Amino acid sequence: MAKILIRDATIINEGRKYKGNVLINNEIIEKVYEGPIEDNISFATVIDASEKILVPGIIDVHVHFREPGFTYKADIASESRAAVAGGITSFMDMPNTSPKTTTQNLLDEKIRIAEKSSVANYSFYIGATNNNLEELLKINPREVCGIKIFMGASTGDMIVDNLAVLRDIFSQSDMLLAVHCEDEKTINNNLNHYKAQYGENIPVKYHPLIRNADACYKSSAAAVELAAKYNSRLHISHVSTERELALFANNIPSKDKRITSEVCIHHLWFSDNDYNKYGTRIKWNPAIKSNKDKEALFKAILNGEIDLIATDHAPHTLDEKNNSYLKAPSGGPMIQHSLIAMLEFYHRGKISIENIINKMCHTPADIFQIEKRGYIKENYWADLLLIDLNYKWKVSPDNILYKCKWSPFENEIFHSAVSHTFVNGNLVYHDGKIIDSVLGKQLKFNR
């Protein structure tokens, strides 16, 4: 592989912004030059980045790429290509596929699929059930991003609702436990209340009242209590309420916390005021809630109560989503537009680029202990993005790369764009085109 020099970029890394140059050699960042570089140095390929910012590749710790079992909605090949177009160079995929990823053998099958099809780097969670503790305890922590526990009502037979089993997992596993927290009993009681009023025709605007703040808080508090009791490594997925924020510390660095949390793009962008416009297209679990919750979540990103930003990218077809409230599945596509949406908040003056990179690159690498990724550092893998902060464009069907071919951001006008995405030093996306001659690698973890 020829050396690549990214020249005269504005580098944003570890809270700093400076002019510099990055030399890529054989998939690795060989040299980071701060300031000007001598003109007489000869390189095989030079990329002029004088009008762009250079940042680490985004790490998304929460996606549902639907393979195996639901490949009519999405697959690892299609969604990894959408990912790199949006600047995501590494992803961690959830286990609620078909078959569900609840054994080492099934994990290995997903890895084999990704080895042959993923343009981005990848890792896969193993899913907990009420009866697979033995499988959870034998996984290799260097090879697996974490254990996913569904303490909610949205995933059928993957719900772990046996308290004795939960205690065993929290007390015996040294792995990061990523938990979906919603209390099933609370949700069912709320659902029955609205069914009594509306039958099968419940308006979608009641989704955040059915899957309400009480359901989220009760389950999150229970998970935090277990983690505190057993000193477990707990990560609360997709926090959606102001009330839950009281459970999280903001006085220590994320990398030193035993209990961490994430917020997803849709909970920062939309509120319950948007259900009338978007309907079931913004039906997610946990539900998008009030504007007060949305603003509190954004503040929590800024003050450190919430540690990282993810997507919960979960595609369904439009035919599936264009159903009545009770029939439409929860989830939607997000990964191609997540970084760009956060940069739109930057343009509005709500967050710095340095903090976006911290929450989407550095902190995911730190708290998941990912080996040599998430930073622009010498001898790290060259997962890098060049971004044009002055590029106006509109999301439309002809530039959506998801297999499902729709986005809740359709017709949204953004003011930034990813121009180059490098995965392990390979240029995989450039100005609207995917270059997939070289595929991504399995993530490794320093555990």
SULTA-V892015 format. One record per helix or strand of 2 or more residues. SS is the DSSP state (~ for helix, > for strand). FROM is the first residue (numbers start at 1). LEN is the number of residues. If there is no record, write none. Layout:
SS|FROM|LEN / SS|FROM|LEN
This chain:
>|4|10 / >|16|10 / >|28|7 / >|45|4 / >|53|4 / >|58|7 / ~|76|10 / >|88|6 / ~|104|14 / >|121|4 / >|126|2 / ~|133|5 / >|147|5 / ~|156|3 / ~|163|10 / >|176|6 / ~|184|15 / ~|204|7 / ~|213|18 / >|233|4 / ~|243|5 / ~|254|3 / >|259|6 / ~|265|5 / ~|272|11 / ~|291|13 / >|308|3 / >|313|2 / ~|318|4 / ~|338|10 / ~|353|15 / >|384|5 / >|393|2 / ~|397|3 / >|413|2 / >|417|7 / >|426|5 / >|433|2
